[in-house]
């Protein structure tokens, strides 16, 4: 396992990075479950496709506003994106 990935795996899920990783995994999983492309979800949420790509790779520190937009576009509660 690469050193960076190994460090990430050791971090508790409640850290800021752990929350970003959980959000990333859940946004992608829900988007794929709904058979939406990144472009479709980004447009529905009023975000760019690049921003959404960064969110799904846990590379972006996502604002509360953007989380709300994503949840609305996915038709789920924002809290579900952190389960």
Buried (B, 14 or more C-beta within 10 A) or exposed (E): EEEEEEEBEEEEEEEEBBBBBBBBEBBBEBBEEEEBEBEBBBBBBEBEBEBBBBBBEBEBEBEEEBBEBBBBBBEBEBEEBEE
